[in-house]
Amino acid sequence: MEISGKTRLIILIGNPVEHSMSPKMHNAAFKELELDYVYVALRVDDDKVKEAIEGIRAFNIKGANVTVPHKISAMQYLNEIDPIAENIGAINTILNQDNYLYGTNTDGIGAVRSLKEEGVDLKGKKIVMIGAGGVARPISYNFAPASKEFVLFDVAESAVQNLTQDLNTKLSGNIRGFKSNPQIITKELQDADIFINATPVGMYPNINASVIPKDMLRKDLVVFDVVYNPLETKLLRDAKAVGAKTISGVMMLVYQGVAAFELWTGEKAPFPLMKKMVLEGLGLK
């Protein structure tokens, strides 16, 4: 990759950023499409977010990803935020159009696309999700509007009630939330179409943990786990064992990157290559 004065810069701001696979994924995609872009991860301290955003304007940086802990604080320095990201209360992507900074959140888009590419339609479906934290919010705002029913659970009652209240205030639909309870979860799953784990349960190194036991799963259920390391969690192994359709969180990770790539470049992202780079980065070739 030859870098010149014409090369457009895309950055990642967060803290930490050393572990990020975004540079590997995006730079491979730029090279594949022969685009004169380069992606660099930059550590930004909490008290330097304003300066970092001003730097995007000052250096005419084409776009950025925003990761923890800056997804909320960065919003106040932008010119415009798309309505869904505004409702979510967090952004993860910025587009610079002649120093006019537009913020959006591609996490939920990535989740929706993950299911769509697997032939799963959200419209008219009953969706049950465990988790009401940072990952759950963008998923909720992108999934709930199309669903017939959207049922949330979380071990923290305040978190699930706050998210449920936010969703019911800002969206229309049948949206309910409960503190996690095995009996209620079992009842709600009986006629559910899609089950989502939006918690870190099952993530490496706790690879033998699952949010629900295997006997709650059935073959006509779609099971989506946001955890991507390991690629096949215990939840997904159990779901596959009963014949259910399974979708790994690695797809969401890649597709949120795909959505950002396409926003920045206006080109169709090379999904297979980007997926390959992420799998390599995870040691999951």
URGIDA-V691906 format. One record per pair of residues at least 24 apart in sequence whose ideal C-beta (glycine too) atoms are under 6 Angstrom apart, sorted by the first residue. I is the first residue (numbers start at 1). GAP is how many residues later the second one is. If there is no record, write none. Layout:
<<I GAP> <I GAP>>
//
This chain:
<<1 30> <3 35> <6 30> <7 29> <7 31> <8 29> <8 54> <9 52> <10 27> <10 29> <10 52> <10 53> <10 254> <11 29> <11 31> <11 50> <11 53> <12 29> <12 53> <13 29> <13 31> <13 39> <13 53> <13 57> <14 53> <14 54> <14 56> <15 28> <15 29> <17 24> <17 26> <21 257> <21 260> <22 43> <24 253> <24 257> <25 232> <25 249> <25 252> <25 253> <28 245> <28 249> <29 232> <29 240> <29 241> <29 245> <32 238> <32 241> <33 234> <35 230> <49 24> <49 25> <50 27> <53 24> <56 40> <57 42> <61 35> <62 34> <62 202> <63 31> <63 32> <63 33> <63 201> <64 30> <65 28> <66 25> <66 26> <78 25> <84 57> <87 54> <87 83> <88 49> <88 50> <88 53> <93 167> <95 168> <105 33> <106 150> <106 153> <106 154> <107 31> <107 149> <108 30> <108 31> <108 33> <108 34> <109 150> <110 142> <110 145> <110 146> <111 28> <111 141> <112 30> <113 142> <114 133> <114 137> <114 138> <114 141> <118 129> <120 102> <122 24> <122 25> <124 24> <125 68> <125 69> <126 66> <126 67> <127 67> <128 60> <128 61> <128 64> <128 67> <129 67> <129 69> <130 67> <130 69> <130 81> <131 67> <131 68> <132 27> <132 28> <132 31> <135 63> <135 91> <136 62> <139 59> <140 27> <144 27> <144 29> <144 31> <145 26> <149 25> <150 25> <151 25> <151 37> <152 25> <153 25> <153 27> <153 32> <155 25> <186 30> <189 27> <194 28> <195 26> <195 28> <196 28> <197 28> <197 38> <198 28> <202 25> <202 31> <202 32> <202 33> <203 24> <204 25> <204 26> <208 26> <210 24> <210 25> <214 24> <217 25> <217 27> <219 24> <219 25> <225 24> <228 25> <229 53> <231 53> <254 24>>
//
